[in-house]
Amino acid sequence: MNISSAFVAGATGFTGREVVSQLVPRGIRTIAHVRPDSSRLDGWRERFEGLGASTDTTPWDTVALAATLASLKPSIIFALIGTTRRRMAETSKEAASYEAVDYGLTKMLLDAAVRSGASPRFIYLSASGVSERNPTAYMKARWKAEKAIRESGLPYIIARPAFITGQGRDDSRPLEKAGSALFDTVLSAAALVGAGKLRDRYRSITNVELAGALIKLALNPENANRIIEREGLTP
């Protein structure tokens, strides 16, 4: 598979911005998608274009996105989209819900990719623990997104990391940071008594490591149509 270009949806996110920064040095034409109504649009454009990427501001609309993807013909689409409880608290809960963002925008991008005719490889950032039986709103939305991807007909990779850590988050998330550190400590202790597989499945990963792992998986044609758990996410 000839990888010549990549479209990064969710490029302004914690993992997305790192994916952009790691793609460009590989000689891959990189298009960073930014919402046209972003209050930080100029800053993001300056940042991404300074890295050597281009910035796309197509609105979140299936027809518009399909036209953009048909024109760009990306070899890979990175779907690194997600909302947070903080964002839901600050905006309309319905508009920024897991159903609307984690599933809805992913499905919109997926449908646009199919309609574009470009047949890109679709790389989706999901989460550890996603299953049809998990009752939480977050996991339900992620499961629906995964199911839509598997049924789309596009080649795909679904990555399921646990905690994503690292420097430079827009929101500090102190509880999540503390929780991931505690969880890693418990997992390390468990590994000493034979639970190494459990540790490898659920230990945290930095956004830098995760971006490298996603790119590595995306560039290997043998990885089509796979779900990759945490232990398989190595840069």
Disulfide bonds with the S-S distance in Angstrom:
none
